[in-house]
């Protein structure tokens, strides 16, 4: 299921405080280009979750593969395997 993939990606997320209007920054190193910011850590996490969701939809619509996140692998659109 996609939600399991998203949650697994969030578990891999790295967060830091940066000098910006939205000082909380988060990224998922395993997902190239997936990052978000927020005024609080919780807002950053929520924004990162939305970014991951949009990133998945974009890649699947373009026929691109998704990298495995831990044991979570999406083999085809809508199909998730847990190894």
C-alpha positions in Angstrom: 0.0 0.0 0.0 1.2 3.5 -0.8 0.7 4.8 2.7 3.1 2.2 4.1 5.7 3.4 1.5 5.2 7.0 2.6 5.5 6.1 6.3 8.6 4.1 5.6 10.0 7.2 3.7 9.2 9.5 6.6 11.0 7.1 9.0 14.2 7.7 6.8 13.7 11.5 6.9 16.5 13.8 8.2 15.6 17.1 9.8 17.6 20.2 10.6 17.1 23.8 11.6 18.1 26.3 8.9 18.4 30.1 8.8 15.1 30.8 6.9 11.6 32.1 7.3 10.5 28.5 7.7 13.4 27.2 9.9 12.6 23.5 9.9 14.0 21.6 6.9 13.4 17.9 6.2 14.4 15.6 3.4 14.4 11.9 2.5 17.9 11.1 1.2 16.7 8.0 -0.6 14.2 10.0 -2.6 16.1 12.4 -4.9 14.7 15.9 -4.7 12.2 15.3 -1.9 12.4 18.0 0.7 10.1 20.4 2.6 10.2 23.2 5.2 7.9 24.4 7.9 7.5 26.8 10.8 7.5 23.9 13.3 8.9 20.4 13.1 5.3 19.0 12.9 4.5 21.3 10.0 7.7 20.3 8.2 6.8 16.7 8.7 3.3 17.2 7.3 4.7 19.2 4.3 7.2 16.4 3.7 4.5 13.8 3.7 2.6 15.8 1.1 5.7 16.2 -1.0 6.4 12.5 -0.9 2.8 11.8 -2.0 3.1 14.2 -4.9 6.5 12.9 -5.9 5.1 9.3 -6.0 2.2 10.4 -8.2 4.4 12.4 -10.5 6.9 9.5 -11.0 4.1 6.9 -11.5 2.4 9.1 -14.1 5.7 9.5 -16.0 6.3 5.7 -15.9 9.3 6.1 -13.6 10.4 3.6 -11.0 10.4 4.3 -7.3 13.4 3.3 -5.2 12.8 0.8 -2.4 12.5 2.2 1.0 13.7 -0.4 3.5 11.6 -3.4 2.8 8.9 -1.4 0.9 9.0 -1.8 -2.9 6.5 -0.5 -5.3 6.8 -2.8 -8.3 4.0 -1.3 -10.5 1.6 1.6 -10.0 -0.6 0.7 -7.0 1.4 -2.4 -6.0 3.6 -2.5 -3.0 5.6 -5.4 -1.9 7.2 -5.9 1.5 10.2 -8.1 1.4 
